[in-house]
């Protein structure tokens, strides 16, 4: 007789990637073929799958794998939840493990610094109740989704926790001092002193140890050896020995050290108090960014402006911005004029003038004037929201160097328990030490060992460093970029829009066999259909001279070469030298001579043909950005070589390169060849960064070891980059590399001290110096040393808050000098 499952589980899951009815049929067949699935129905209309399955034979994860193998995907959602009670790397590892075991969860990252977890899950398979159960199962407090917790509520809760910790510290250490005074002061008491000490210490011990023992039992219940288990063991053994000594059970009054568990618990709580306060400071940059979000906006409704919540603003709304107020969303100035302080986004200290047609950024402040703007990007799409999300993602990410600490933390506690046990046994059985000394060694080793410093070494430095970068207008978008940036040996610059302003203007025109105005009218007409910056410069130049462009037709553009069109019925081509010659045109000596002269002056040239004859040249200048030469020199001084890639001709490229101080020039590189050229330079130069700003720079940004996009660049370039510079300042390229190097050096320093602390003090606690120098650690002093290790690591990381790269300082000097001049 076949046993039927008592209860089938039914889930409705959203499917991505289906295009037609055949997709639904194929997926349905695959799901029904999975063992444990009783019935699966897939609908292309609702893009969903309703699945009944036996949870004993299959689960959502196996269903997800089947969907992916079939060429589709299950829709994923994400949530950031807050968690209470985490203290060390072992705590965060336990929470992550519990969340990952939750059915429907595809990934989970736990951030010890802001006590949160970022969970990706499959809606319909997992939800908030599942996350709550997972967190509580790991022994910690579930405090709900982050968006449901107002910052002021979080601040109130934090202050309450800190106040409770401080009360425990004073109670524990104060009582321990009282006990030591009673033990050493010559006085007579109505009862034996041991009973007085017992009565004083016991209620305080219970008050201090309950949270520690509760966390330890939760860890053990989940087969997780966390630091609370170690602390509980240390203070538990010392109190138990004192208790047994008081009542003469196995031990005598020699074992009375009631002050030790109280001092240990007090120092432990003090350490957590200081850690929590310091960890709170590591996230000040992100808190500052979040505080920039305005709560309301003045929006035009029915011919008048009314104040509405900023969440209610939609794209297309007309928004009035008054002096001194924050701009609520991203958009474009419609009318009016004002000066806007954009320092919170770009790090630029001087207010920027905004008039009709200029873009404005949400979160920035009007310092003078007012204007009417059109809302374009709202909610999660604003630049401020994207920056916050980028910084949060990066602060949560782990650079590869963190893997070292993670591996150590994984075996650290079992190793310490082994060392403590062996040390005590060796002292007692081999070295004939007293049971009291052996037990003291055991407790000291357990208490002094601390993986917290190892666990905090990397995330605290990353959090503070990335936050500092955001304040300076430098967004580091992935953790690998941190490590690679310190190894960079070559920086490659794109020319147009990166080294140069990207705003070309016509500075010279030469015609042969045709009137100059007629040539310009034909050329402007032909270029009307082009979106290239050079075309815009030509059309603008013609309009500025009052010349009406000829009527265009049959426009055709050749990427990286030029254009062909009919203008007033006449054949016109315009392009570079290679394009002109490839089309079979012979450049006359007179034009060739002027072409070489104009190119030698650093101008970009456009050769024009009309009616199958070369009839003229346009010389276009794109000026070098201010500070380009100094920025390049600084990068060279940092030990890196500098190259430039451009689609421009060799003469123009060499002239621009010479002005910028770059010797390694790669000219005539078409957009499609930039990525290959970057790979070629990487082979000869080593780790390489590419700096660009345009759509055609995206492949090259991706091909380099570190892609750096300047803030004036396109969204495609920025999305392809590892580092985004919010300001259009080339000194920030060097600043980004210097910041990355500083963060990595601080991570290494933190790891050194964390390893050195444990390597040096654990043997001392084990008693290796006692035979020669009589030096050992009392458990309470070991507790104090344990506390100081974590505080030292966090303090070293906090020093990054005041770090300003030399490149930023130099850039500011150049800018101030330019303003004075």
N, C-alpha and C positions, 0 to 999 in steps of 0.2 A: 504494500500500500504506500503510495507516494504521499509524503507529508507536505501539506500546503503551508506556505508562510502565514503566520497568524495575522500579520499586519503589513500591507504594502505601503510604501511611502510614495507620495505623489508631489511632484514639483513642476512648476511652470517656469521655464527658463527662456530668456531672450537670446535669439541667435543672430549673429552678424555674418555677413559675407554671402548670403543667399541672394540670387538674382532672378530666379524663375521657378516655375512649378517643378521642373525636373530636379532642381537643387533640393527642394523639400522632400521629394520622393526618395532621392539618394540618401539623404540624412536619416529619414525615417527608417529605411531599410537597414542602415548601419546601426542605429540605436536598437532596433528590435532584434538585431543579431547579437547584442551584448548580453553575456550571461547575467542573469538576475533581473533583467528588464522584462516586466510582464507585458507592458504595452507602451508604445510611444507614438504620438501623433504630432506631426510637424506642419505648421501653417505658414505659407509664404505671405499671406495677407497680414497676419499679426506679427510675422517674423519671430515666432516663438515655438517652443517644443514643450508639450505636456507629457511627462514621463512618469509611469508607475513602476516602481522597482522594489526588489527585496533588499533591504539595507544590510542583511547578513551576507549577501553575495556580491553586491556592488555598492558604489557610492558616487557622490557628485564628481569627485576627482577623476574616477574612471570614466564617467559619462563625458566629462570635459575633454579627456584624452581622446575618446572616440570621435567627438565632434571635431577636434583639431585634425585628427587623422583623415577625416572626411573632407577637409579643406575649408572648414568654417570655424566659427569661434563663438563662445558664449560671452554675452555682454558682461563686462566687469564694472563694478562701482568701487569707490574708495571713500574712506572715512578716517578722520583723525580723532582718536579717543584719548581721554585723560585718565591717568592711573595714579593711585596713591600708594605710598608705602615702599617704593623702590629706593634702594640705598647704594647698590653697587652693580658691577658688571654681571655678577651671577644672578642678581634679581632680574635685570632686563633680559638676560638669556632665558630665564625660566618663563617669563611672560611671553617672549617670542615663541618658545617651543610650544607652549600651551595654545597660543593663537594659531600656529601653523598646523596643529593637530585638529583644529576645528574644521569640520566638513564645509566646503564651499569657500574657504579662505585660500587665495592663491599666493599671497605674499604678505609678510608682516615685518615692519621695521620698528624697533622700539628705541626711543630716544630717552636716555637716562637724564639728560640735562634739563629737559622741560617736562619730564614725567608724562610722556605721551607715546602713543603707538599709531603708526600710519598703516592701515589695513586695506588691502585690495581683496575684494570678494565677489562672488557671483550672486546677484540679487535673486531671491527666490530659494536659494540654497542656504544662505547664511544672513544673519541680521544682527541687530544690536543686542538682542537677548543672548545670542550665541557668544558674542564677544564678552558680554558681562560674565557669563558662566565661565568662559576660558580664563579671564583675568582673576576671578575669585577662586577658581580651581587651582591657580598657581600660588594663591595665598596673598593676593593684593586687592586693593580697593578699586572698584570700577566707578569712575566719576563722570561718565557720560561723554557724548561727542563734544569736541572743542567748541563748535559754533553755538552750542546751547549754554556755554559758560561765558558770561560777560567778564571782561578783563578785571572789572572792579570786584566781582565775586571771587575770582581767582586770587586776587590780591588779599582780600579779607581772609580767605581760607589759609593762604600762605602765612600771613601774620599770626593767625591763631595757632597754626602748627608750630611756628617758631617760638611763640610765647610759651607753649606747653613744653617744648624742648628745653628752653632756658630754665623753666621752673624745675624740671627734673635734674638739670645740671647742678643748680644751686643746692637742691635738696640732697642729691647724692654726695657731692664733694663736701658740702657743709657738714653733713652727718658723719662722713668719714673723718673729717678733721676733729669733730667732737669726740668720736670714739678713740682716736689716737691721743687726744688730750686726757681722757679718762684713764687710759692705760698707763700713761707715763707720769701723770701728776701724783705726787705723794698725798694720798687722802684716804680716809676710812669711809666705807659705805655700809648702809644697813643690811645689804644683801651681798652675797659673793659677786664680784665684778663680772664674772662670766655671764651671769643671768641678766644683769643690768645691760650688758652689751647686746645680749640676745634680744631683749625687749626693745631696745632702741633700733637695732639694725633690721630686724625682721619686717616690720611694716614698710620701712623705706625700701628694702630690697624687693618686696613684692610690687610696690608702686613703680620702681624703676625697671624691673625685669619682665613684667607681664607683656609689654609690647615686643620685647626681644624674643621671649619664649614662644609667643603666639606666632611670630614670623618664622621661627625655627621649626616649630611643629608643622606649619604649612609647607615649608620646604621639604621636610622629611616625608610628609604625606605624599608629596609629588615626586619623591625620589630625587630631590634637588639639594645638593650640599651647598647651601649659600653661606655667606659670612655670618648671618644670624645664628646658624647652627654652631659655628665656631665660637661666637661671642657667648651664646647660651651655655656652651660647654665650659668655657673659661670661668664665667661668673658663677655657674651652677656648681662646679667642682669646688671652688673656693668657699662658697657659702655652705655647701654640704659638709666640707671638712670642719668648718667652724662650728656648725650645728652638732656634729658628732663629738667634737672635742668638748663642747659645752656640757653635754650630758654623759660623757665618758663611754660612748658607744664605739668600741674599736680604737678610738683615738683619745688623746689627752689634751690638756689645756695648752700644750705646745702649738697646737694647730688652730689657735684662736686668731684669725685675721679677718674679722668682720669688715674692717675698713677696705680690704682689697676688692670684694665684689661691688661695693658701693662706689669706690673710686673708679673701678673699671667701667661700670655702667655710666657713671657721670662723664668720664672722658669720652666714651663711645658716643653718648648723646651730644656732648659738646662738639665732637668731630662732625656729627651729622648736622648740627646747627650751623657750624661754620661752612660746611660743604654746601648746604642748601642756600645760604646767603650768597656764597661765591658763585654757585651755579646760576642763581637768579641774575647775577650781574653779567654772566657770559651771554645772556640772551637779550641784553638791553637794546642792541641794534635792531633786532626784529620787532621788539616791543615799540621802539621809536617809530619804525615804519608803519606798524599797524595803527599807531595813534594819529598818523597823518590823515587817515580816512575821515572826511567830513561826515557829519551825521545827517545833514539836510542840504537842500539846494533850492534856489528861487527859480521856478520853472514857469514859462508862460502857459496859462490855462484860460481859455475863453477871454482873450484880449486883456488879461491882467496877470501879473506875476504873483504866485503864491508859494509859500515854503512847504516842501514835501520831503519825506525821508529820501535819502540818497539812493536807497534800494529801489525806489519807485521811478527813478529817472530812466527813460528808455532812449534808444538811439533815435536821433532826429529832433529831440526836444530842444527848445530854445531856452537857454539858461543865462540869467543875469548874474554877473560877478561883481561884487562891490569891493571897494578898497579895504585891505586888511583881512579879507576872507580867503579861505582855501578854495581852490578850484575843485569841484566835486567829482568830475569825470574827465576823460580825455575828449578833445574835440578841436574845433577850428573857430578862430575869432571871426565873427560875422561883422561886427561894427564896434567902433571905439578904439581906444589906445591905452595901454597900461604897461607898467614894468612889473615883471614877475620874478620872484625869488625861487629859482629852481635848484638851489643847493642841496635840498633833501634828496633829490633824484640824481643829479649829475655831479654834485660836489663843487659846482661852479659858484664861487662866493658872490659874484656881481649879478644884480638883477638884469634880466633880459627884456628888451623892448618888444612888445607884441602889438601888432596892428592887424587889420583885416587880412584874412588868408593865412595867418600864422597858426601853427599847431600849438596847443597848450596841453599840459599834463595834469591829471588829477592828483591832488595832494600838495601841489605847489601853491605859493601865497602871493597875492597881489600886494605890492608895496606902495604903488601909486597908480591913480587912474581907475577906470572901470571899463567893462566891455560886455557885449552880448555875444554869446558863443552858441554853436550848434554841437550838441552832444553826439559823439560818434562811438566811442568805446565805453561801455558801462559795466558795473559789477566785476566779474572775474576777468573780463577782457581788458581792463585798464592796465596801463603800464605799471602803476604802483602795485596792483594785485599780482601781476606777473613777476615783478621783482620780489615781492614777499614770498610767493610760491617758489621761485628759484632759490632764494636764500634758505628757506625752510628745507627744501629738498636737499640742498647741498650740505646744510648743517646736519641732516640726518644721514647723509652718505658716509661711507667709510673708505678712506684712501687705502690702497694696498698695504701700506705699512701697518695699519691697524690689525691686519691678520696675524701679525707676530704676537701682539698682545692678546688677541682672542684665543690663539692656540695655548698661550701660557695660562690664561685664566681658566681654561677648560680642565687642566690637570693640577692647578695650583692648590686647591683646598685638599684633595686627597693626598697630595705630596706633603703638605704641611702637617696633616694629621699623622702621616707616617713618620715624619721627622720628629714631631713632638713625642710620639709614643716611643720610638727607638731611643731618643735622648733620655727620657725618663728611665727606661729599662736599663740602658747602659750605665747611667749614674747609679742606679740602685743595685743592680746585680754584678756589674763588672768593676765599677769604681767605689763600691761600698758606701755610697752617700746615704744620708738619712732619708726616710720616706718623705719627710717634709721638704727637703731640698729637691728631691726628684719630682715631687708634685708641683713645686714652684716652677721648675724648668718646663714641665709639661704645659702649665697654664701660660707662662710667659711666651713660649713659642707660638701657641695658638692665638694669643691676643695680639702679638706684635706683627704677625703676618697679615698683609693687606693687599688683596688684588684690586681694591678700589682705585688705588693710585694708578695701576696699570690700565684699568678700564676707563679712567677719566683722562689719561694722558693725551689721547688723540682727539676725542670729541670736544673737549673743552677748547683746545687750540684751534680746531677747525671752526667751531661755533664763533669764537671771538674774532678770529682772523677773517672769516667770510663776512661777518657782520661789519667789521672795520672796512673791508673792501667795498661793501655796499654803501657805506657812508662816504667813501671817496669816489663813488661812481664807477667802481670796478666790480662786475658781477662774474664770479667764477662759477660755472654751471655744472661741472662734474668733478668728482674727487680725483680722478686720474690726472687731470690737468695740474693739480697741485704738485704731484710727485714729478711729472714730466717737465714742468716749467723750470725746476731747478737744474735740469740736465740740458736745457736748450743751448745749442752751440751755434745756431744760425737763425736769423730772423729775416723772413722774406716779405717785402712790401709790394702790394699792388700799387700802381702809379696813380691813375686817374681816380680822384675822389678819396684816396687814402693819403698819399704823399702830397697830392695837389688838392686844391679847394673843390674840384669837381664842378666848377662854374666857369666853363670856357667862354671867352669873348673873342670876337674877330678883331685882330690888331693889324692885319695887313691884307691887301688884295692886289693882285697883279693880273692884268688881262693882255691878251695878244690877239690882234685881228678882230676884236669886238669891243664895243663900247662898255666901259666898266659897269655902268648902271644897268645896261641891258643884260650883261652877264650875271649880275647879282639878282635881277628879277627872275631870270630863267632858273638859276640855281636855287633861289628861295622857293620858287614854285615846285621844283622837283623834290626838295627836302621837306615840304609840308607834310608828306605822308610818313616821315620817319620819326621815331621816338628817341633816336640817339641824341645825347647831350650836344654833340657838335652840330647836329641839324638845328636844334633849338637856338644855338648861338648864331647860326647863319640867318635864320628867319628873323630873329630879334634885331640883328644888325641891319637887315634890309628895311625893316619897319622903322627903325630909328632914323634912317636916311630918307624916309617918306617914299620908299620904293614899293610898289604893289607887286606881290608875288604873281608870277604867271600861272595860268590855270593848269593844274596837273592832271595826269591820267596815266594808267598802266604802270603804276609804281611797283618796283621790285627791289627788295633789300637783300644784299649778300652779306651774311654774318662775318664780321671782322674785315670786310673789304670795302664795300661802298654801296651805292644805290644806282638804279637805272629808272628813267621815267620819261614821259613826254610832257613838255611844258609849252603851252600855246602851240601844240602840235609839233614841236621840234625835239629831236632826240637829245637827251642830256644824261651824262653820267657824272658821278662825283665819288671819289674814293682815294685810297692811298696809292702809292707808287706801284706796288705789286698788283693791285686790282686793275689799275690802268693798263699796265703792260700785259697782263694776262688776257685782257679784252682786245689785244691786238693793236693798241695805240702806240705810236712812236712819239716820245716827248722831245720837242724841238730843243736845240742847244740853249736858246735864249731863256726858255722856261726852265730847263734843267739847271742852268746857272742860278736863277732866282730861287729855285726849289732847294738847292743845296745851301744857299745863303740863309733862307728863312728857317730851315731845319737846324742849321748850325747855331741859330739864336735860341734854340730850345722850343720853337713853336711846332705845334701839330699842323701838318699841311693836308689840304684837300685839293686834289687835281681835278679840274673840270674839263669836260669835253662837251662840245655842242655840234650837232650835225656831223659826227664822226671825226672831229678835229679837236686836238688839245688846245684850249683857248684861254686857260687861266689857272691861277693858284689862289687859294685862300689860306692865310696864316692865322692860326687860332692859338691863343695863349691860355694856359691853365696854370695860374700862379701856384708856387709852392706854398704849403701851409706854414704859417708862422711857427717858428720853433722846430721845424722839421730837421734842420741841420744839427741843432743841439740834441734833439731826441735820438738821432742816429748815432751821434758821438757818444752819448751816454750808454747806449746799448753796446757799442764797441768796447767802452771802458769796463763794462760788466763781463767782458771775456767772450762775447759772441760776435760772429761775423754778420754782415748785413748784405742782402741781395735785393734786387728789384726786378719784377716781372711786369711787362706791359705789351699790349698789342701794337703800340706805336712803333714808328720807324727807329732805326738805330741812332741816327743823328740827334733826333729829339730826345730819345731816351737817355743818351749819353749826356746831353746838356742838362736835363733835369737831375740825373744821378749825380753829376758833378756838383750842382748847387746843393744837393742834399748830403753830399759826402759819401756817396755809395759808388764803389768801384765795380762790383760784380753786377753787370746789367744783362738782362735777357729780354731782347726786343723782338718785335714781330711775332709774339706768341698769341695765337688765336684763342678765344675763350675756351674752346674745347681742349686746348693743349696745356692750359695752366696746371691742371692736376698732375699731368704726366711730368711737367717741368719741376713741380714741387717734389715729386717722388725721386726724380733724377738728382736734385740738389741734396735731398735727404741721404742718398747713398754716399755722397762724397763728403758731406758736412756733419752728419750725425743728427741728433735730435733737432727738429726744425719747427719753428712757429711761422704761420702765414698770417699776415695782417691784410684784411680786405674789407670792402663795404658794399659791393654790388651783387646783383643776382648772379652774374657770371663768375663771381668769386666763390660761390657755395661749394662746388666740387673741390677747389683748391683748399678751402678751409677744412673740408672733411679729410682731404688726403694728407694734411700735415699732422705732426704729432700733437700740436696745440694750435687750434684755429682761434684767431683773435679778430672780432668784428668791432669796428668803430661805431659809436652810437648814432652817427648820421647815416648809417647804412640801411639796407633794406631788411625787411622782416625775414626773408629767406636766408640772407647772409647771417643774420643774428641767430636764427634757429640752427644753422650749421656750425656755429662757433662753440668753442669750449669756454672762452672768456669774452664777455661783452663789455666794451668801454662806453659808458653812458655819455661821456663828453667827447667832443671832436678834438681831442688834444693828443698829439703823438707822444708826448712825454708819458702818457698813461700806459703806453706799451711797455716801456721800461719799468713803470711803477707796478704793473700787473705781475711781471716776472719777479721783481724785488719782493712784492708781497707774498707770492707763492713760496719763494725761497725762505722768507722769514717764518712763515707758518710751518713749513717743513722742518726748519732748524729748531723751532720751538717744540714740535712734536717729538723730535729726536732727543732734545734736552729733557723733556718730560719723561720719556721712556727710560732714558739713562738714569734719572734720579729714582724712578719707580723701581727699576731693576736693582740699582745700587743700594737703595734703602733696604730692600728685602734680602739681597745677597750679603750685606754687611751685618745687619742687625739680627737676622734669624740665627746665625751661628753664635752670636753673643748671647742671645736669649737661651740658646741650647747649652751654654756654659763652657764653650771652648776656651775662653780667656780665664776661666776661674782657676785652673791648676797653676798658671803662671803668675797671674796678676790679682787674683781674688775678685775679678769683676764679673758680675752677673746682673740680670735685670729683675727687679721686683715686678710682679704682674701689673701693678698700677702705673709704673713708669713705662712699661711696655705699651699699655693702653694709650698713654700720652704720646708716645713716639708714633704709634699707629695713626693717631689722629693727625699729627703734624705732616705725615707723608702725603695724604690726600690734599690737605690744605696747601702744601708747598706746590704741588702739581697745578692746582687750580690757580694759585696766585701767579705762577709763571705764565700761565695762559692769559690771565687778565692783563698782564703787561702789554699784550698786543693791542689793547684798546687804544693806547696812546701812540702806536707806531704810525709814522708817516714816511712812506718811501722817499728816498732822496730825489727820485725823478719827479715826484709831486712837488716837492719844495722848489726844485729847479724850474719846473714849469710855471709855478706861481711867480717866481722872480722875473721870468721873461715876460709874463703877462703884465705884471705891475709896471715894468720898465716901458713896455709898449704903450700902456695907458698914459703914463707920464709924458712920453715923447709925443 
